[in-house]
């Protein structure tokens, strides 16, 4: 029988989708490595050969002090940089940099630098989250061609990943305290460094932390997110509500916005993919929030493996409440004297836009910290395959609550010379408040209308 090329391709595609729909869970014997040769989160327990990356050692909840506003002291405040990477010596370290990081030295040769400190691997989460992760390893599976999950608990479905999309799901679902309310700011500086701030009040709750969550009927919701703009006055009162789903092919993300000027709630389908980010002056897309979020269905995901790389870590200095926002925001990029980089192992995943799909980013290179599953650096390429934007997250461990997260997210536009900095809270009245309680009725369009009253 003669098989045409198109039929053959269709058959291969069908087999590929079938394989994706059932892949994921690993055998119990492999999952047994968690907590032994692998950390309970799935990273390599051991350090590297020359000791420049240490073995994992969970950070104590009392590693530092906590002030009256909830800000953490810097456990590594007495340490000095081992060396500093500058435009003059960057080629010596290029092998351990992402192309986007390297490009920042070329774009800002006089001011961009990376102070490199001793590495510490202390990221940890509560024991019950580790237990859920181990269950996920043997139970969670991909569905809908890799665009959804089933048999998933709490965080990190694939601690021993075999594919790129599994690594991305680990980032999307990673543990962020279960629930949090926070006051944060966003800056979008002009090339000369002048800036104004947008102030947000965020609420973020994973489904299993809702008071009315039913484990027997978990549904398709992953988490609820509500964001209120509190300043400047021209934007104040606007509120965004998102119901994030586990399988966005089966049931796309639901989003609503409350417009304070019109005093009405409306659906917001543009709050996804490359829709414009809130009050971001066109400098980020909706899926740039949290470095990357949302449905993975528009890209093909290729796992390139692991590599050693300098990433922004233990960023307590940058989160110091004694700093003013003007101390952080500078022309071209943030004040790199406040940054801290460490040598870590990262997963490298390449996302390429699928044929027939649309997105302003034709390709993205992800570098994801093995200890936390957080994206550390993401390089964004335009339709001409030119490096366009460089996202870099400055991570810290909220050790008192056992939550790895970010102190600050940055997104640098190499073409315009502008950037976005999101997550600063240095001048706010309180730091993150983890563990607040809510019900699904707090995250309805009706509640959104009440939230927006000013």
Secondary structure in CASP SS format (residue, H / E / C, confidence):
PFRMAT SS
TARGET T0000
AUTHOR 0000-0000-0000
METHOD secondary structure of the structure
MODEL  1
X C 1.00
X C 1.00
X C 1.00
X C 1.00
X H 1.00
X H 1.00
X H 1.00
X H 1.00
X H 1.00
X H 1.00
X H 1.00
X H 1.00
X H 1.00
X H 1.00
X H 1.00
X H 1.00
X H 1.00
X H 1.00
X H 1.00
X H 1.00
X H 1.00
X H 1.00
X C 1.00
X C 1.00
X C 1.00
X C 1.00
X C 1.00
X H 1.00
X H 1.00
X H 1.00
X H 1.00
X C 1.00
X C 1.00
X E 1.00
X C 1.00
X C 1.00
X C 1.00
X E 1.00
X C 1.00
X C 1.00
X C 1.00
X C 1.00
X C 1.00
X E 1.00
X C 1.00
X C 1.00
X C 1.00
X C 1.00
X C 1.00
X C 1.00
X C 1.00
X C 1.00
X C 1.00
X C 1.00
X C 1.00
X C 1.00
X C 1.00
X C 1.00
X C 1.00
X C 1.00
X C 1.00
X C 1.00
X C 1.00
X C 1.00
X C 1.00
X E 1.00
X C 1.00
X C 1.00
X C 1.00
X C 1.00
X C 1.00
X E 1.00
X C 1.00
X C 1.00
X C 1.00
X C 1.00
X C 1.00
X C 1.00
X C 1.00
X C 1.00
X C 1.00
X C 1.00
X E 1.00
X E 1.00
X E 1.00
X C 1.00
X C 1.00
X C 1.00
X C 1.00
X H 1.00
X H 1.00
X H 1.00
X C 1.00
X H 1.00
X H 1.00
X H 1.00
X C 1.00
X C 1.00
X H 1.00
X H 1.00
X H 1.00
X H 1.00
X H 1.00
X H 1.00
X H 1.00
X H 1.00
X H 1.00
X C 1.00
X C 1.00
X C 1.00
X C 1.00
X C 1.00
X C 1.00
X E 1.00
X E 1.00
X E 1.00
X C 1.00
X C 1.00
X C 1.00
X C 1.00
X C 1.00
X C 1.00
X C 1.00
X C 1.00
X C 1.00
X C 1.00
X H 1.00
X H 1.00
X H 1.00
X H 1.00
X H 1.00
X H 1.00
X H 1.00
X H 1.00
X H 1.00
X H 1.00
X H 1.00
X H 1.00
X H 1.00
X C 1.00
X E 1.00
X E 1.00
X E 1.00
X H 1.00
X H 1.00
X H 1.00
X C 1.00
X E 1.00
X E 1.00
X E 1.00
X C 1.00
X C 1.00
X C 1.00
X C 1.00
X C 1.00
X C 1.00
X C 1.00
X C 1.00
X C 1.00
X C 1.00
X C 1.00
X C 1.00
X C 1.00
X H 1.00
X H 1.00
X H 1.00
X H 1.00
X H 1.00
X H 1.00
X H 1.00
X H 1.00
X H 1.00
X H 1.00
X C 1.00
X C 1.00
X C 1.00
X C 1.00
X C 1.00
X E 1.00
X E 1.00
X E 1.00
X E 1.00
X E 1.00
X E 1.00
X E 1.00
X E 1.00
X E 1.00
X C 1.00
X C 1.00
X C 1.00
X C 1.00
X C 1.00
X C 1.00
X C 1.00
X C 1.00
X C 1.00
X E 1.00
X E 1.00
X E 1.00
X E 1.00
X E 1.00
X E 1.00
X E 1.00
X E 1.00
X E 1.00
X E 1.00
X H 1.00
X H 1.00
X H 1.00
X C 1.00
X C 1.00
X C 1.00
X C 1.00
X C 1.00
X H 1.00
X H 1.00
X H 1.00
X C 1.00
X C 1.00
X C 1.00
X E 1.00
X E 1.00
X E 1.00
X E 1.00
X E 1.00
X E 1.00
X E 1.00
X E 1.00
X E 1.00
X E 1.00
X E 1.00
X C 1.00
X C 1.00
X C 1.00
X C 1.00
X C 1.00
X C 1.00
X C 1.00
X E 1.00
X E 1.00
X E 1.00
X E 1.00
X E 1.00
X E 1.00
X E 1.00
X C 1.00
X C 1.00
X C 1.00
X C 1.00
X C 1.00
X C 1.00
X C 1.00
X C 1.00
X E 1.00
X E 1.00
X E 1.00
X E 1.00
X E 1.00
X E 1.00
X C 1.00
X C 1.00
X C 1.00
X C 1.00
X E 1.00
X E 1.00
X E 1.00
X E 1.00
X C 1.00
X C 1.00
X C 1.00
X C 1.00
X C 1.00
X C 1.00
X C 1.00
X C 1.00
X E 1.00
X C 1.00
X C 1.00
X C 1.00
X C 1.00
X C 1.00
X C 1.00
X C 1.00
X C 1.00
X E 1.00
X H 1.00
X H 1.00
X H 1.00
X C 1.00
X C 1.00
X C 1.00
X C 1.00
X C 1.00
X C 1.00
X C 1.00
X C 1.00
X C 1.00
X C 1.00
X E 1.00
X E 1.00
X E 1.00
X E 1.00
X E 1.00
X E 1.00
X E 1.00
X E 1.00
X E 1.00
X E 1.00
X E 1.00
X E 1.00
X E 1.00
X E 1.00
X C 1.00
X C 1.00
X C 1.00
X C 1.00
X H 1.00
X H 1.00
X H 1.00
X C 1.00
X C 1.00
X C 1.00
X C 1.00
X C 1.00
X H 1.00
X H 1.00
X H 1.00
X H 1.00
X E 1.00
X C 1.00
X C 1.00
X C 1.00
X C 1.00
X E 1.00
X C 1.00
X H 1.00
X H 1.00
X H 1.00
X C 1.00
X C 1.00
X E 1.00
X E 1.00
X E 1.00
X E 1.00
X E 1.00
X E 1.00
X E 1.00
X E 1.00
X E 1.00
X E 1.00
X E 1.00
X E 1.00
X E 1.00
X C 1.00
X C 1.00
X C 1.00
X C 1.00
X C 1.00
X C 1.00
X C 1.00
X C 1.00
X C 1.00
X E 1.00
X E 1.00
X E 1.00
X E 1.00
X E 1.00
X E 1.00
X E 1.00
X C 1.00
X C 1.00
X C 1.00
X C 1.00
X C 1.00
X E 1.00
X E 1.00
X E 1.00
X E 1.00
X E 1.00
X E 1.00
X E 1.00
X C 1.00
X C 1.00
X C 1.00
X C 1.00
X C 1.00
X E 1.00
X E 1.00
X E 1.00
X E 1.00
X E 1.00
X E 1.00
X E 1.00
X E 1.00
X E 1.00
X E 1.00
X E 1.00
X E 1.00
X C 1.00
X C 1.00
X C 1.00
X C 1.00
X E 1.00
X E 1.00
X E 1.00
X E 1.00
X E 1.00
X E 1.00
X E 1.00
X E 1.00
X E 1.00
X E 1.00
X E 1.00
X C 1.00
X C 1.00
X C 1.00
X C 1.00
X C 1.00
X E 1.00
X E 1.00
X E 1.00
X E 1.00
X E 1.00
X E 1.00
X C 1.00
X C 1.00
X C 1.00
X C 1.00
X C 1.00
X C 1.00
X C 1.00
X C 1.00
X E 1.00
X E 1.00
X C 1.00
X C 1.00
X C 1.00
X C 1.00
X C 1.00
X H 1.00
X H 1.00
X H 1.00
X H 1.00
X C 1.00
X H 1.00
X H 1.00
X H 1.00
X H 1.00
X H 1.00
X H 1.00
X H 1.00
X C 1.00
X C 1.00
X C 1.00
END
